[in-house]
Amino acid sequence: MITPVLLCGGSGTRLWPLSRKSFPKQFADLLGEESLFQASARRFIGPGFTDPLVVTGDAFRFIVTEQLGALNVAPQGIMIEPEGRNTAPAAIASALFAAARDPEALILLVPSDHAIADADAFREAVEIGRSAAEAGRIVTFGVAPTRAETGYGWLEAGDALDPGVHALNRFIEKPDAAKAETLFAQDRYLWNAGVFLARASVLVDAFRTHAPQIHDRVAAALDAGQTDLDFTRLDPALWSEVPEDSIDYAIMEKAQNVAVVRFGGQWSDLGSWESVWQESERDASGNARSDNTTVFDCENTLLRSEADDIELVGIGLKNTVAVAMRDAVMVADLSQSQNVKKAVSVLKERGAKQAQHFPVDHRPWGWFETLILADRFQVKRIHVHPGAALSLQSHHHRSEHWIVVQGTARVTVDDTVTLLTENQSVYIPLGAVHRMENPGKVPMVLIEVQTGSYLGEDDIIRYEDVYARS
């Protein structure tokens, strides 16, 4: 059995404004009705694979459990990185975690934000690499290129070791256009997919040999970690001492026991809006569109409206991407979409909240969206999952009005508990100890109107919380 390890971090800058630091691209529905993260998990449901192990950040832990729950997937573990340190620390943390249970366990390290159209073909490629991994090799996967791509790293495959398995001669950094054309013309060069298969003990030994500082400090952070609900939290103080590095630099370019399997299916890391356009369904003029969009005389254009009440219209556009959200709009030449992250950096320097914060704020009990924020008042739409409950809490600086618009709410205000149905409301005075719950089997939605001198999310005193938040 192979254990998929879903690497689930990211800064959320390359596909802004849909992807942000608080909601990176793997959680978004970019190419279908499920997220890239869900598609990655679904890819390994079935014979030959165990339930996944997930490595993610604190801000995403409940998004992970919610999206896996929608697939009826129960992860064997969710490891929480206190901060992102690139792929090498995440890789050794997962290898140590798996090795503690079974040193001979096969683990498959996979980014959770890539698009792979043919899941069966990818699983077949993994199966081809199994024997080499069982024999003590670290197997990586190279994608048969379809163009002279400058946005990917490349691999050079060497002599055949087994059917479908080759020695890996070298890693190649992202090339310029001329070098990419040279690589594309030769069959032995492949795109680097950033996927690795090996026994847990082999990865641990590789880190001990080639990246001992990363191994030792991650091991210490794991040993000192804490169990929190269903999560394993790596120790923040020790984790802060872990060097930041990629698995390629830390061990793969130094190890001698490395092999590569060629994958001939469709693959993309969706690293830019141009790559999203390439992977999307397009009309005869090359236009890819979401709902709530209209095109007139456009060619090779990507239009996305991410809000039901925003109609996005393109007229006479060529080679353009336009993405409209409630709080931000981005328009760019498709060929310049790699520079979106530079624009995000400028927004961060200006202090624009849109640079990092998603308009919908996901919580373990559901989500909320700010509809209006003004001086001394704020209006939110709050969605509570069936059976979920917010913490028992109070506020120093604001009072609240709640109006139920869908489902049933059980509301606690000090010593009074009330059931509210659609079109009913309740007032929460400043300082009152209160909680909302959804006792029903359908989502509960309410409109919250806050009034007061300060409306920040940090004005919360929690008395009880089933999600163990402070």
C-alpha positions in Angstrom: 0.0 0.0 0.0 1.2 3.5 -0.9 0.5 6.4 1.4 -0.2 9.6 -0.5 1.2 12.7 1.2 -0.7 15.7 0.1 1.5 18.8 0.4 -0.9 21.6 1.0 0.8 25.0 1.6 1.3 27.9 -0.8 1.4 31.7 -0.7 -1.6 32.2 -3.0 0.0 34.9 -5.2 0.2 33.5 -8.7 -3.5 33.1 -9.3 -4.6 36.3 -7.5 -7.4 37.4 -6.9 -9.0 34.0 -6.8 -6.1 32.6 -4.8 -4.7 34.4 -1.8 -2.6 33.7 1.3 -5.7 32.9 3.3 -7.2 30.7 0.5 -4.5 29.4 -1.9 -5.4 27.9 -5.3 -5.6 24.2 -4.2 -8.8 24.9 -2.4 -10.5 26.7 -5.3 -12.7 25.2 -8.0 -10.5 26.2 -10.9 -11.3 23.5 -13.5 -14.4 21.8 -12.3 -16.9 21.3 -9.5 -14.2 20.2 -7.0 -11.0 21.9 -5.8 -7.6 20.9 -6.9 -7.0 19.5 -3.4 -10.0 17.4 -3.6 -9.0 16.1 -7.0 -5.6 15.2 -5.6 -7.1 13.3 -2.8 -9.7 11.5 -5.1 -6.8 10.5 -7.4 -5.6 8.0 -4.7 -8.8 6.6 -3.5 -9.0 2.9 -4.1 -6.8 -0.3 -4.3 -3.2 0.1 -3.6 -3.4 3.3 -1.6 -4.0 4.1 2.0 -5.9 7.1 3.3 -3.8 10.2 2.8 -1.4 12.1 5.1 -1.7 15.9 4.8 0.9 18.5 5.5 -0.6 22.0 5.7 -0.7 25.3 7.6 -2.7 26.3 10.6 -5.0 28.6 8.6 -6.0 25.8 6.3 -6.6 22.9 8.8 -10.4 23.1 8.8 -10.7 23.7 5.1 -8.7 20.5 4.6 -11.0 18.5 6.9 -14.1 20.0 5.3 -13.0 19.3 1.8 -11.9 15.8 2.6 -15.1 15.2 4.5 -17.0 16.0 1.3 -15.2 13.1 -0.3 -15.8 10.8 2.7 -12.0 10.6 3.1 -10.6 10.2 6.6 -6.9 11.2 6.6 -4.6 9.1 8.7 -3.0 12.3 9.8 -2.9 16.1 9.3 0.4 17.7 10.2 0.3 21.4 10.9 3.4 23.5 9.9 3.7 26.6 12.1 5.0 28.4 9.0 5.8 27.3 5.4 9.5 26.3 5.0 9.3 25.0 1.4 9.0 21.4 0.4 12.0 19.8 2.1 10.9 20.2 5.7 7.4 19.0 4.8 8.8 16.0 3.1 11.0 14.8 6.0 8.3 15.6 8.5 5.9 13.3 6.6 8.6 10.6 6.2 9.4 10.6 9.9 5.7 10.5 10.7 5.2 7.5 8.4 8.4 5.7 9.4 7.4 5.8 13.1 4.5 3.5 12.1 6.3 1.5 9.4 9.8 2.3 8.2 9.2 0.3 5.0 6.1 2.2 4.2 6.0 3.6 0.6 5.1 7.3 0.6 4.1 9.3 -2.4 4.8 13.1 -2.0 2.4 15.0 -4.2 1.6 18.7 -4.5 -2.1 19.2 -4.0 -2.4 22.1 -6.5 -1.6 20.4 -9.8 -4.0 19.4 -12.5 -3.8 15.9 -13.8 -6.6 15.1 -16.3 -6.1 11.3 -16.5 -6.0 9.9 -12.9 -5.8 6.3 -14.2 -2.7 7.0 -16.3 -1.0 8.7 -13.4 -1.7 5.8 -11.0 -0.2 3.5 -13.7 2.9 5.6 -13.7 3.1 5.4 -9.9 2.8 1.6 -10.2 5.6 1.5 -12.7 7.8 3.2 -10.2 6.8 1.0 -7.3 9.4 -1.7 -7.7 12.3 0.8 -8.0 11.0 2.5 -4.8 10.7 -0.8 -3.0 14.3 -1.6 -4.0 15.6 1.6 -2.3 15.4 4.2 -4.9 13.8 7.7 -4.7 11.6 7.8 -7.7 10.5 11.1 -9.3 8.1 11.6 -12.2 8.8 13.6 -15.3 6.1 14.8 -17.6 6.4 14.3 -21.4 6.6 18.0 -22.5 4.1 19.4 -25.0 5.9 22.7 -25.5 9.2 24.5 -24.9 8.0 25.7 -21.4 10.2 28.2 -19.5 8.0 28.2 -16.4 8.9 24.7 -15.3 12.1 23.0 -14.1 13.2 20.0 -16.3 14.7 16.6 -15.8 17.2 14.6 -17.9 16.5 10.9 -18.0 19.4 8.6 -18.3 19.9 4.8 -18.8 17.0 2.4 -18.4 16.9 0.6 -15.0 13.6 -1.3 -15.3 10.8 -1.1 -17.9 9.6 2.5 -17.7 12.2 3.5 -15.1 15.3 5.4 -15.9 18.2 6.7 -13.9 18.0 10.5 -13.3 21.0 12.3 -14.7 20.2 15.8 -13.5 17.8 18.5 -12.6 17.6 21.6 -14.8 16.5 25.0 -13.6 13.8 26.9 -15.4 15.4 27.6 -18.8 15.3 30.6 -21.0 13.4 30.3 -24.3 16.3 29.2 -26.4 17.4 26.5 -24.0 13.7 25.3 -23.6 13.5 24.8 -27.3 16.7 22.7 -27.2 15.4 20.5 -24.4 12.0 20.1 -26.0 13.6 18.7 -29.2 15.1 15.8 -27.3 13.1 12.9 -25.8 15.2 12.4 -22.7 14.2 15.8 -21.2 11.0 16.0 -19.2 9.1 18.5 -17.1 9.8 18.2 -13.4 6.4 17.4 -11.8 7.7 17.6 -8.2 6.3 14.2 -7.3 8.4 11.6 -5.4 7.9 8.0 -4.4 10.1 6.2 -1.9 10.2 4.1 1.3 9.9 6.3 4.3 13.2 5.0 5.7 15.0 5.8 2.4 13.9 9.4 2.6 14.9 9.6 6.2 18.4 8.3 5.4 18.7 10.6 2.5 18.0 13.6 4.7 20.3 12.4 7.4 23.1 12.1 4.8 22.5 15.2 2.6 20.5 17.6 4.8 21.3 16.7 8.4 20.3 20.1 9.8 16.9 19.9 8.2 16.4 16.3 9.4 17.5 17.0 13.0 15.5 20.1 13.5 12.3 18.7 11.9 12.7 15.6 14.0 13.0 17.7 17.1 9.9 19.8 16.1 7.9 16.6 15.5 9.0 15.0 18.8 8.0 18.1 20.7 4.8 18.5 18.7 1.3 18.4 20.3 -1.9 16.6 19.3 -4.8 19.0 18.8 -8.1 17.4 18.0 -7.2 15.4 14.8 -4.1 17.5 14.1 -0.4 17.0 14.8 1.1 20.4 15.5 4.8 20.7 15.0 6.5 22.7 17.7 6.6 26.4 16.6 9.9 27.3 18.4 11.8 24.4 17.0 10.2 24.7 13.6 11.4 28.3 13.3 15.0 27.0 13.4 14.4 24.7 10.4 16.3 25.8 7.3 14.0 26.7 4.3 14.8 24.5 1.3 13.2 22.5 -1.5 13.4 18.8 -1.7 15.2 19.1 -5.0 18.0 21.2 -3.6 18.1 19.4 -0.2 18.5 15.8 -1.3 17.4 15.0 -4.9 20.3 16.8 -6.6 22.8 15.1 -4.2 21.5 11.5 -3.9 22.8 8.8 -6.1 19.8 6.4 -5.8 17.4 8.6 -7.8 15.2 7.3 -10.7 12.6 8.9 -13.0 9.4 7.6 -14.5 8.0 9.2 -17.6 4.4 10.3 -17.4 2.8 10.9 -20.8 -0.6 12.3 -19.6 -1.8 15.8 -19.4 -0.4 17.7 -16.5 -0.1 21.3 -15.3 1.1 23.0 -12.1 -1.4 25.8 -12.9 1.2 28.3 -12.0 -0.3 31.2 -13.9 -3.6 32.3 -15.4 -2.2 31.5 -18.8 -1.8 27.8 -17.7 -5.4 27.9 -16.3 -6.6 29.1 -19.8 -4.6 26.3 -21.4 -6.2 23.7 -19.2 -9.8 25.1 -19.6 -12.4 24.3 -22.1 -12.4 26.9 -24.9 -14.8 27.9 -27.6 -13.9 28.0 -31.3 -12.2 31.5 -30.8 -10.1 30.2 -27.9 -12.1 31.9 -25.2 -12.6 30.2 -21.8 -15.4 31.6 -19.7 -17.1 31.0 -16.4 -20.8 31.6 -15.7 -21.9 35.2 -15.6 -19.6 36.3 -18.4 -20.3 37.5 -22.0 -17.9 37.9 -24.9 -18.1 39.9 -28.1 -15.4 39.6 -30.7 -12.8 38.2 -28.3 -10.0 35.7 -29.0 -7.8 33.6 -26.8 -9.3 35.2 -23.6 -10.1 33.9 -20.1 -13.0 35.6 -18.4 -14.0 34.5 -14.8 -16.7 36.1 -12.6 -16.4 34.7 -9.1 -19.6 36.3 -7.8 -23.2 35.4 -8.9 -24.2 39.1 -9.0 -21.3 40.4 -11.1 -21.6 40.1 -14.8 -18.3 40.3 -16.6 -18.3 41.4 -20.3 -15.4 41.3 -22.7 -15.5 43.2 -25.9 -12.7 43.0 -28.5 -10.2 41.4 -26.2 -7.3 39.3 -27.4 -4.9 37.2 -25.3 -6.4 38.7 -22.1 -7.3 37.3 -18.7 -9.9 39.1 -16.6 -11.0 37.9 -13.2 -13.7 39.7 -11.2 -14.5 39.1 -7.5 -16.5 41.1 -5.0 -13.5 42.9 -3.7 -11.0 42.9 -6.5 -10.7 42.8 -10.3 -7.5 41.7 -12.2 -7.0 42.3 -16.0 -3.8 41.2 -17.7 -2.3 40.2 -21.0 -2.1 36.4 -20.9 1.6 36.4 -21.7 2.2 38.6 -18.6 0.2 36.5 -16.2 3.4 35.2 -14.5 3.8 38.8 -13.1 0.6 38.7 -11.1 2.6 37.9 -8.0 4.5 41.2 -8.5 1.3 43.1 -8.4 0.4 41.3 -5.2 3.7 42.4 -3.6 2.8 46.1 -4.5 -0.7 45.7 -3.0 0.9 44.3 0.2 3.3 47.2 0.4 0.2 49.6 0.1 -1.5 47.7 2.9 -4.4 46.6 0.7 -6.3 43.8 2.5 -7.2 42.2 -0.8 -3.5 41.3 -1.3 -3.8 38.4 1.2 -7.3 38.1 2.6 -10.1 36.3 0.9 -13.5 37.9 1.0 -15.0 34.6 2.4 -13.4 33.6 5.7 -13.5 29.9 6.3 -13.9 28.6 9.9 -14.3 25.1 11.3 -18.1 25.6 11.7 -18.6 27.0 8.2 -17.8 30.5 6.8 -18.7 34.1 6.8 -18.6 36.9 4.3 -18.6 40.7 5.0 -21.2 42.4 2.9 -20.8 45.9 4.2 -18.1 47.4 6.5 -18.5 51.0 7.5 -17.8 53.3 10.4 -19.3 51.7 13.5 -21.3 49.0 11.7 -20.7 45.8 9.7 -23.0 43.4 7.9 -22.1 39.7 7.5 -23.6 36.7 5.9 -22.8 33.6 8.1 -23.1 30.0 6.9 -23.1 27.3 9.6 -22.8 23.6 8.7 -25.4 21.1 9.9 -24.6 20.1 13.5 -21.9 22.8 13.9 -21.6 25.4 16.6 -19.7 28.6 17.1 -17.9 29.2 20.4 -19.6 30.4 23.5 -18.3 34.0 23.5 -18.7 37.7 24.3 -17.5 41.0 23.0 -16.2 44.2 24.7 -17.0 46.7 21.9 -19.9 45.6 19.8 -23.5 44.4 20.0 -25.1 42.2 17.3 -28.5 41.5 15.6 -29.0 38.1 14.0 -31.7 37.4 11.4 -32.1 33.8 10.2 -32.7 33.5 6.5 -32.3 29.8 6.0 -32.6 26.8 8.3 -32.9 26.8 12.1 -30.6 28.4 14.7 -30.3 27.5 18.4 -29.2 30.7 20.0 -27.8 31.1 23.5 -27.9 34.6 25.1 -26.6 34.5 28.7 -29.0 32.0 30.4 -31.7 32.0 27.7 -31.7 29.4 24.8 -34.0 30.0 21.9 -34.8 28.2 18.6 -35.1 30.6 15.7 -36.4 29.8 12.2 -36.5 31.7 9.0 -37.4 35.4 9.3 -36.9 35.4 13.0 -34.3 37.5 14.8 -32.5 38.1 18.1 -30.5 40.9 19.7 -27.2 40.3 21.4 -26.3 43.1 23.8 -22.7 44.2 24.2 -21.0 42.0 26.8 -23.7 39.2 26.6 -22.3 35.6 26.6 -23.7 34.1 23.5 -23.5 31.2 21.0 -25.2 30.2 17.7 -25.6 26.5 16.7 -27.2 24.7 13.8 -29.2 21.8 15.2 -30.6 20.8 11.8 -29.6 18.7 8.9 -29.4 21.5 6.4 -27.1 24.5 6.4 -28.2 27.5 8.5 -27.6 31.0 7.1 -28.1 34.2 9.0 -27.4 37.9 8.5 -25.5 39.5 11.3 -25.5 43.3 11.8 -22.7 44.5 14.2 -22.7 47.9 15.7 -20.1 49.4 18.0 -16.8 51.3 18.4 -14.6 48.4 17.3 -15.6 45.5 14.9 -12.3 43.5 14.6 -12.3 39.7 14.8 -9.9 39.9 17.7 -12.7 41.3 20.0 -13.8 37.8 21.0 -13.6 36.3 24.5 -14.1 32.5 24.2 -15.5 30.5 27.1 -16.1 27.2 25.4 -15.1 26.0 21.9 -15.5 22.5 20.5 -12.6 23.3 18.0 -10.1 24.0 20.8 -9.4 27.6 19.7 -8.1 30.1 22.3 
